[in-house]
Amino acid sequence: MAGTAYADGHAKELTIAIVNNGHMINMQKVAEAYTEETGVKLNWVALEEGVLREQVTSDTATGGGQYDIINIGMQEAPIWGAAGWIEPLEFGADYDVEDILPAMRAGLSHDGTLYAAPFYGESSMVMYRKDLADAAGVSITDNASWWNVKEAAAAMHDPDNGVYGACLRGKPGWGDNAAFITTVANSFGARWFDENMMPDLDSVAWNAAVSFYVDLLSNYGPPGSEGNSFNEILALYNEDKCGLWIDATIAASFLENPNVAYAQSPNAGNPVGANWLWAWAMAIPAGTPNAEEAKAFIEWATSKDYVQAVGNHPDFGWGSVPTGQRASTYEIPEFQAVAKFAEAELAAIDSAAPEATDLKPYVGVQFVAIPEFPQIGVIFGQEMAAALTGAKSVEEALAASQEAADAIMREAGYY
């Protein structure tokens, strides 16, 4: 259950559901100082991101009350805020909400009201072993073509020595393989829905994009890619088993090899939507009796002071501070000195394009900002994993995804 409120009305315990990514795990240790200062005990529930999404969605939608603070992102925050599932957030002047990057503020707000505060933000980019690329005689440039990236992956691929050319997400989930595949599809000119919000997954562009993804990962990826999400690939990369990885910019904070270089995401002719936009943010489920204390913790954990606390922490340092949320972080000299990825990360965030366009009539890059999308995305992710393993053809997987999406959208009354 959520943290306990005592007779004086103040919470002495808060229960917090977090994704088990590096920055969130680090927060548990940094926050020991918060408990010492305030007396508030923090109970952490760290979950793999697919499990977190499922459990937090179920608990919040039903008013289950398990958590005082939850990790959510840009897909959920505006929708849940509009539905009254989470509390609006207002902080004091010292918090400096204007320092939060505009893309993050906008993506976590509804009608100008902030409903979740970004703990860290991200786009996606290419992270590649420049030493391996140089040895293979290939290069990866900003916004390279997908065919150039495939050529580079092929050249670096050396499975006999435990090196795989391309490590990419294959684990099913709307925020896992579906997120990455959507950026590929965007760059091929595909879209989830047409101007009438009818699914468009059986298009030529989707077929081309998914076929390319399956071919690239099947030929030049590690075995068992259908089970790999962020943490699995991060481990492979830090074991020097990956030539290139295209994923969340935040990964750069945790890469250990000194030969990593960075490039803006590749595309197949359409650069709009080739790199995603996301924030792991902190929100308060509506109805928690500990909303005041939960807000106080979120204000601390997403503040400039928290960045300083991580940077000056003996176990972490400036290379481990959460990024992608505040403009001021990128101006800190100590951070600039150690974060060689910072310029590429900020460029990726600034170039991400979640707005509706003539091509796509919806908000979102690697997701669609409608309540029905998680259900559709989960099915799609399962079908894409089946295509990756060869259990289904690309055509069969897309046809099944189209049929499921059509049924869900019809039932929801879109057409």
C-alpha positions in Angstrom: 0.0 0.0 0.0 1.0 3.6 -0.3 3.0 5.3 2.4 1.6 5.8 5.9 0.1 9.2 7.1 0.4 9.7 10.8 -1.8 11.6 13.2 -0.1 15.0 12.5 -1.2 14.6 8.9 2.3 14.3 7.6 3.5 11.2 5.7 6.4 9.4 7.4 6.7 6.9 4.5 6.2 7.2 0.7 6.0 4.3 -1.7 7.6 5.1 -5.0 7.3 3.0 -8.2 10.3 3.5 -10.5 11.7 2.0 -13.7 14.9 0.0 -13.0 17.1 2.1 -15.2 20.4 3.4 -13.9 19.5 7.0 -13.0 16.4 5.8 -11.0 18.4 3.2 -9.2 21.1 5.8 -8.3 18.3 8.0 -6.9 17.7 5.4 -4.1 21.2 6.1 -2.7 21.2 9.8 -3.3 17.8 10.1 -1.6 19.2 8.7 1.7 20.1 12.3 2.4 16.5 13.3 1.9 15.3 10.8 4.5 18.0 12.0 6.9 16.8 15.6 6.5 13.0 15.1 6.5 12.5 11.9 8.4 10.4 10.5 5.5 11.1 6.9 4.8 11.1 6.0 1.1 9.9 2.6 0.0 11.1 1.8 -3.5 9.5 -0.6 -6.0 11.9 -0.9 -9.0 10.4 -2.7 -12.0 11.4 -3.5 -15.6 9.8 -0.8 -17.8 7.2 -3.1 -19.4 6.1 -4.4 -16.1 6.2 -1.0 -14.6 3.9 0.4 -17.3 1.4 -2.5 -16.8 1.3 -2.3 -13.0 1.2 1.5 -12.7 -1.5 1.8 -15.3 -3.7 -0.8 -13.7 -3.3 0.6 -10.2 -3.7 4.3 -11.2 -6.7 3.6 -13.4 -8.6 1.7 -10.7 -7.5 3.9 -7.8 -5.7 1.0 -6.3 -3.6 3.2 -4.0 -0.4 1.1 -4.0 1.9 4.1 -4.7 2.4 7.7 -3.6 4.7 8.5 -6.6 4.9 6.8 -9.9 7.2 6.9 -12.9 5.3 7.7 -16.1 6.2 9.3 -19.4 4.9 11.5 -22.2 2.4 9.1 -23.5 0.5 8.9 -20.2 1.0 12.2 -18.4 -1.3 14.5 -20.6 -4.0 11.8 -21.0 -4.0 10.8 -17.3 -3.9 14.4 -16.2 -7.0 15.2 -18.4 -8.7 12.1 -17.0 -8.0 13.2 -13.4 -5.9 10.1 -12.6 -2.9 12.2 -11.5 -2.5 15.4 -9.6 -1.4 18.7 -11.2 2.0 19.9 -10.1 2.9 23.4 -9.0 6.2 24.2 -7.4 7.8 27.2 -5.7 9.8 29.9 -7.6 13.1 28.4 -6.6 12.2 25.3 -8.6 12.5 27.3 -11.8 10.1 25.5 -14.0 11.2 27.6 -16.9 14.6 25.8 -16.7 13.0 22.5 -17.7 13.5 22.0 -21.4 10.5 23.2 -23.4 10.0 19.8 -25.1 9.8 18.1 -21.7 7.4 20.6 -20.2 5.1 20.4 -23.2 5.1 16.7 -23.4 4.2 16.3 -19.7 1.5 18.9 -19.6 -2.2 19.2 -20.6 -3.7 22.5 -21.4 -0.7 24.3 -19.9 -0.7 22.4 -16.6 2.2 20.2 -15.7 1.2 16.8 -14.5 4.5 15.0 -14.2 8.0 16.4 -13.5 10.9 15.0 -15.6 13.5 13.1 -13.7 15.4 12.7 -16.9 14.6 13.3 -20.5 15.8 11.7 -23.7 15.7 11.4 -27.4 17.4 8.6 -29.4 20.7 8.6 -31.3 23.4 6.3 -32.7 26.1 5.2 -30.2 28.9 3.4 -32.0 32.4 2.0 -31.4 34.6 4.4 -33.4 37.6 2.2 -33.0 35.7 -0.7 -34.6 34.3 1.5 -37.4 37.7 2.9 -38.2 39.3 -0.6 -38.3 36.5 -1.7 -40.6 36.9 1.3 -42.9 33.4 2.7 -42.4 32.0 5.9 -40.9 28.7 6.9 -39.4 27.6 10.5 -39.8 24.7 12.6 -38.5 21.4 11.6 -40.1 23.1 8.9 -42.2 20.9 6.8 -44.4 19.7 3.5 -43.0 21.6 1.7 -45.7 24.8 3.4 -44.6 24.2 2.2 -41.1 23.5 -1.3 -42.3 26.8 -1.3 -44.2 28.6 -0.1 -41.1 26.9 -2.8 -39.0 27.9 -5.5 -41.5 31.5 -4.3 -41.5 31.8 -4.3 -37.7 30.0 -7.6 -37.3 32.4 -10.3 -36.0 30.4 -12.9 -34.2 33.4 -15.3 -34.0 35.0 -12.7 -31.7 31.8 -11.9 -29.9 31.0 -8.6 -31.6 27.7 -8.0 -33.2 27.2 -5.2 -35.7 23.9 -3.8 -34.4 22.3 -4.1 -31.0 18.7 -2.9 -31.2 15.5 -3.4 -29.1 13.6 -6.6 -29.9 11.7 -7.2 -26.7 7.9 -6.8 -27.2 6.2 -3.7 -25.8 4.9 -0.4 -26.9 7.8 1.3 -25.2 10.3 -1.3 -26.2 10.6 -2.8 -29.7 7.5 -0.9 -30.9 9.2 2.4 -29.9 12.3 1.8 -31.9 10.5 0.3 -34.9 8.2 3.3 -35.1 11.2 5.7 -35.5 12.4 3.5 -38.3 8.9 3.5 -39.9 8.6 7.3 -39.5 11.8 7.7 -41.4 10.5 5.5 -44.2 7.4 7.7 -44.4 5.0 5.4 -42.6 2.4 6.4 -40.0 0.3 4.6 -37.4 -3.0 6.2 -38.5 -4.3 8.1 -41.5 -6.1 11.5 -41.4 -9.3 9.7 -40.3 -7.4 7.8 -37.5 -7.8 4.5 -39.3 -4.8 2.2 -38.8 -2.3 2.3 -41.7 -0.1 -0.6 -40.7 -0.6 -2.6 -43.9 1.1 0.1 -46.0 4.0 -0.3 -48.4 6.1 2.0 -46.1 5.5 -0.1 -43.0 6.4 -3.2 -44.9 9.6 -1.7 -46.1 10.6 -0.4 -42.6 9.8 -3.6 -40.7 11.5 -5.7 -43.4 14.6 -3.6 -43.1 14.6 -3.8 -39.3 14.2 -7.6 -39.3 16.9 -8.0 -41.9 19.3 -5.8 -40.1 18.8 -7.4 -36.7 18.6 -10.9 -37.9 21.8 -10.7 -39.8 23.9 -8.4 -37.7 22.4 -8.5 -34.2 23.1 -10.7 -31.2 21.3 -14.0 -30.7 18.1 -13.7 -28.8 17.4 -10.1 -29.8 13.7 -10.7 -29.3 14.4 -10.6 -25.5 16.6 -7.5 -25.5 15.4 -4.1 -24.1 17.4 -1.2 -22.8 19.1 -2.9 -19.8 20.0 -6.0 -21.7 21.6 -4.1 -24.6 23.5 -1.8 -22.2 25.0 -4.8 -20.6 26.1 -6.2 -24.0 27.5 -2.8 -25.0 29.6 -2.6 -21.8 30.9 -6.1 -22.5 32.2 -4.7 -25.8 29.8 -6.9 -27.8 28.1 -4.2 -29.9 29.3 -2.3 -32.9 26.5 0.2 -32.8 23.4 0.8 -30.7 20.5 3.2 -31.6 18.5 3.9 -28.4 17.9 6.4 -25.7 20.4 9.2 -25.4 20.5 8.7 -21.7 22.4 5.4 -22.3 25.5 7.5 -23.0 25.8 8.3 -19.2 26.4 4.6 -18.6 28.7 3.5 -21.4 32.1 2.5 -20.2 34.1 2.1 -23.4 36.1 5.3 -24.1 35.9 4.7 -27.9 32.2 5.4 -28.2 31.2 8.2 -30.6 27.7 9.6 -31.3 25.6 10.5 -34.3 22.1 11.8 -34.9 19.6 9.1 -35.9 19.5 7.7 -39.4 16.6 7.9 -41.8 15.3 6.5 -45.1 14.6 9.9 -46.6 12.3 11.4 -44.0 14.2 12.8 -41.0 11.1 13.9 -39.2 10.4 11.3 -36.4 13.6 9.4 -36.9 14.5 10.1 -33.2 12.1 9.7 -30.4 11.2 12.0 -27.5 10.6 10.8 -24.0 10.9 11.6 -20.3 10.8 9.3 -17.3 8.9 11.6 -15.0 7.4 11.5 -11.5 3.7 11.9 -10.9 1.3 11.6 -8.0 -1.8 9.3 -8.3 -5.0 11.1 -7.6 -6.4 10.3 -4.1 -3.2 9.5 -2.3 -3.5 10.9 1.3 0.2 11.8 1.0 0.0 14.2 -1.9 1.7 17.1 -0.1 4.7 15.1 0.9 4.8 13.3 -2.5 5.0 16.7 -4.2 7.8 17.9 -1.8 9.8 14.8 -2.7 9.2 15.3 -6.5 10.2 18.9 -6.2 13.5 17.9 -4.6 14.2 14.9 -6.9 13.7 16.9 -10.1 15.5 20.1 -8.9 18.8 21.8 -9.7 19.8 20.8 -6.2 19.4 17.2 -7.0 21.6 17.5 -10.0 24.3 19.0 -7.8 23.8 16.2 -5.2 24.5 13.5 -7.8 27.4 15.5 -9.3 29.0 15.9 -5.9 28.1 12.4 -4.6 31.2 10.2 -3.8 29.6 7.2 -5.5 28.5 8.9 -8.7 29.9 12.2 -10.0 29.2 14.6 -12.9 29.1 11.9 -15.5 26.1 10.3 -13.8 23.8 13.2 -13.4 20.3 12.9 -14.9 20.2 14.8 -18.2 17.7 15.9 -20.7 15.4 17.6 -18.2 17.0 21.0 -17.4 18.8 23.5 -19.6 21.1 24.6 -16.7 22.6 21.1 -16.4 24.3 21.6 -19.8 25.9 24.8 -18.6 27.7 23.2 -15.6 31.5 23.2 -16.3 32.1 20.0 -14.3 29.4 18.2 -16.4 30.7 19.6 -19.7 34.1 18.3 -18.8 33.0 14.7 -18.6 29.9 14.4 -20.8 31.2 14.1 -24.3 27.7 13.0 -25.4 26.0 16.2 -24.2 26.0 18.1 -27.4 24.7 15.2 -29.4 22.0 14.4 -26.8 20.7 18.0 -26.7 20.7 18.2 -30.5 18.6 15.1 -30.6 16.1 16.3 -28.1 15.8 19.7 -29.8 15.2 18.0 -33.2 12.6 15.6 -32.1 9.2 16.4 -33.6 6.1 15.1 -31.7 3.7 17.6 -33.3 1.0 16.5 -35.7 2.0 17.0 -39.4 0.6 16.6 -42.8 1.9 13.1 -42.8 0.6 12.1 -39.4 -2.5 13.5 -37.8 -1.5 12.7 -34.2 0.9 13.9 -31.5 3.8 11.6 -30.6 7.0 10.4 -32.2 7.5 6.8 -31.1 4.0 6.6 -29.6 0.6 8.0 -30.4 -1.0 10.3 -27.7 -4.3 8.5 -27.5 -5.6 6.3 -24.7 -5.9 3.3 -27.0 -2.3 3.3 -28.1 -0.7 1.2 -25.3 -3.1 -1.7 -26.1 -2.4 -1.4 -29.8 1.3 -1.0 -29.2 1.6 -4.1 -27.1 -0.1 -6.3 -29.7 2.1 -4.7 -32.4 5.2 -5.4 -30.4 4.3 -9.0 -30.0 3.8 -9.4 -33.7 7.1 -7.7 -34.5 8.9 -10.1 -32.2 7.2 -12.9 -34.1 8.5 -11.5 -37.4 12.0 -11.1 -35.9 12.2 -14.7 -34.8 10.7 -15.9 -38.1 7.6 -17.3 -36.5 5.6 -15.1 -38.9 6.4 -13.2 -42.1 6.6 -9.5 -42.0 3.4 -9.4 -44.0 1.6 -11.7 -41.6 2.7 -9.7 -38.6 1.6 -6.4 -40.0 -1.7 -7.8 -41.2 -2.4 -9.1 -37.7 -1.4 -5.8 -36.2 -3.6 -3.9 -38.6 -6.6 -6.2 -37.8 -6.1 -5.8 -34.1 -5.7 -2.0 -34.3 -8.7 -1.6 -36.5 -10.9 -3.6 -34.0 -9.7 -1.5 -31.1 -10.2 1.8 -32.9 -13.7 0.8 -34.0 -14.7 -0.2 -30.5 -13.4 3.1 -29.2 -15.6 4.9 -31.7 -13.0 6.7 -33.8 -14.9 5.7 -37.0 
